[in-house]
Amino acid sequence: MPQVRVIGEDSEQLGVMDVRDAIRAAREKGLDLVEIAPNGDPPVCRIIDFGKFQYEAKKKANEAKKKQVTVTVKEVKFRPGTDEHDYSYRMKHAREWLQEGDKVKATIWFRGREMTHRELGSRILEKLEKDLSDVGEVEARPRMEGNQMFIILGPKRHKGVAKEHAAPQPPPAPKTEVPPPTPKTEG
């Protein structure tokens, strides 16, 4: 008969017993016998309410999911002949996204003869990088892929945290008041 090490519902050790006896002990308490460590010698089982165990595990997983931060990549598209107003409009949106914590992928599409003037596209991306340098930093340098050139900007790491952990300022020296000199009387 196979044997298992049994742990009670309050984490107390019940010892090594036959599987049949362990199941009987769990049923007497109205609970389930759940195998926790199958590779142990002997395998370790625990007497618990399995439904409640599953519910709490699901709840923990949902809690962990809520705390997880998802970073989305939003894209702004330009053309080599993008005019100033269109550029500033798209740059304003990219700035908002970076401030919200999202990444921004700026893409420049080249068509036909525009491919011979890639410097126009790189000028736009350099200008965008310079304009957004206060809220974002470059994660991927400008590069060509097929007929498009792109750059990826991420939100800037907060440097305010480093200032908080800087050396503490010494407290100002206490002011000591000197009493005014008393007039001397002759006498």
Beta strands, then each sheet from edge to edge (+ up, - down):
strand 1: 3-7
strand 2: 13-18
strand 3: 32-37
strand 4: 44-48
strand 5: 73-78
strand 6: 103-109
strand 7: 136-145
strand 8: 148-155
sheet 1: 2+ 1- 4- 3+
sheet 2: 5+ 6+ 8- 7+
end
